[in-house]
C-alpha cells in the first residue's frame, strides 16, 4: 500500500481536487505526517488540481452559458444561491468559493456565466487555491500530530481513525447545511 501511495498518491490528489477535495487533502496531510506522502507535494498537487479544475469550469461556463449548467443537475439546483452570492460579492466570491462547501463548482460556473473578466478570475482563483491547499493540507498534518500525541495510535490506526472522524465531520456539516431551506425568489408578474 505504501508503494501505491508513493507512486500514485499525488496523481490521485490532483484528480480528485479538480472537482472538490477537502477530505482527500486533509487525509493527504495525515498521510504526510505519517511519512507516507510529502506534505509539500500533496499541497502542490491539490493546488494544481483545484486551480486547473476551476479554470476549466469557469471558461466552459463563460463560453457555453446556461446551456452548460443544464448538463449538471447539482450545479443547476444550487445555481440560484450561487447567483445571489456572485451578484452580491462580485469577483471577491472567488476568494472564498473554495471554503463554501457544496457551492464551489456552482460559484465558479456562475462567475463564468456572468462573464466575469478572465484575468481577474484567474488571479483570485490562484490566490484562493493556494490558501485552500496550504490550509487544508496542513490542517490534516497538524490534526494527525495532535491525535497521535493524545491517543498514542500507530500509523495505520491513526489514518483510519482520522479518516473516519473527518468523514463524520463533513457528513455532519453537509447535513446541517442542507437542512436549512433556501428561500425561493418571488416570481415577477408580467
N, C-alpha and C positions, 0 to 999 in steps of 0.2 A: 504494500500500500504506500509506503514511503517513497518508493521509486516512482509510482504513478503520480503521486503528488508533486514530486520534484520535476518530473517530465511534462506533465500536463496541467498542473495547478494554476499557473499563471494564465495559460490559454483559457481555461475554464472560467477564471475570474473575469477575464476580458470579455468573453462571450456573454456571460450572464449579465454583466454590467452594461452591455449595450442596451438593455431594456430597463432593468431595475437593479437591485443587488445589495441593498443594505445588509441583509442577512449573510450573504456569501462573503462580503467584505469583513464583517465582524468575525466570522469564522476563520477567514484567512489571517486576521490579526492574532487570533487564538493559536492557530497552527504555527504562525511565525514565532510567537513566544515560546512554543514548544520545540522550536528548531526544525520544524518540518517544511517551512517556507521562509523566504526572506521578506521582511516587512516592507522594505523599500520597493522591491519588485512587485509585491502584492498591491501596494498603493499605486504604483505606476501603471500596472495592468488595469486596475479599476478606473483610474483617471482617464486612460486612453479609451477604454471601452465606453465609459459614461459620456465622454466628450464626443466621440465619434457617433455613438448612437443618437444622442440628442441633435447633433448637426444633421444627420440623415433625416430624422423625423421632421425637423424644422424645415429643411429645404424641400422635402416631399410635400409637406402641407402647404408651404408657400407657393409651390408650383401647381399643385393639384386642387387646392382649396377644400371646400366642404365635401367634394366627391371622395377625397382621400379619407376623410373622417368616417364616412359611412361604412367603410370596409372593416372598421374596428369597433365592435359593439360596445366594449367597455369605455373606450375613449369617447364615443358618441354619447354614452349615458352620463358621463360626468362633465361633458363639454359646457353646459350652462354655468356650472360652478367655476370652471376654468376661465370661461369668457369674462365673467364678472371680475375675477382676480386680475386678469390681464388688462381689462379696461381701467380698473381702479389703480393698479400699481405700475402699469406700463412695463418698460424694459427691466425695471428692478425686480420684477417677479421671477426673472430668470435666475437671479442670485439665490433665491430661496426655494425655487421649484423642487430641487432635489430633497429638500427637507420636509416637503408636504407629501406624506406617504399616500400613495394611491392616485395622486394627481400629477405626478412628474411628467409622464408622457402626454397627458391631455394638455397641460400647460404649455409644453414645448410645441405641440401641434397647433394650439390656439395662437401662439406667437407667430407661427408661420402663416396661418390663415389670415391673421391681422396684418400681414405684410410688414412685420417689424423689420427695421433695417438689418441686413445680414451682418454687417460688421459689428454693430452694437450687440446683437445676439451672440455672435461668436466670442467677443471679448468677455461678456458676462458669463457665458457658458463655460469658458475655460477657467475663469476665476472660481465659479461655483463648483465645478468638477474637482478642482484642486482642493478646495476647502472640504468638500464632501469626502473625497477619498482619504485625505490625511486624517480627518476627524473620526470617521467610522473605522478605518484600519487600525489606528492607534487606540481607539476605544476597545476593540477586541483584544488588542495586545495587552493593554493595562488591565482589562477585565480579567484576562487569563491569569495575570500575575497576582491580582488580588484574590481570586478564587483559590489559586494554588497555595497561597500563603495561609489562608484561613482554613482550608479543608485538608490540605496535605494529599490531595488526589494525585495519582500518577498521570502521565501524558494522555493516554487514550481515554481514561476515565474522565479527565478534566475536559477534553474536547467534547466528549459525548454529553457530559453534564452542562457545559456551556451552550452547546448547540440546542439542547432541549430548553434551557432557560431562555435563550434568545428567541427561539421559535414560539414559546409560550407568550413572551412579552409582545412580540409582533402580532400574534393572533389576538391578544387582548386589546392592543391599540387599534387594530383594524376593526375589530368587532365594536369597540366603543365609538370609533369614527363613523361606522356605517349605521349605528343605531340612531343617530341624530337625523331627523328628516330634513331634507333640503327644501326650502321654501320655493314654491313654484312662482314664476313671474306671472302677474296678471295679464290676461290676453287683452290686446287692444281692440276696441270696437272699430269697425270700418264704417 
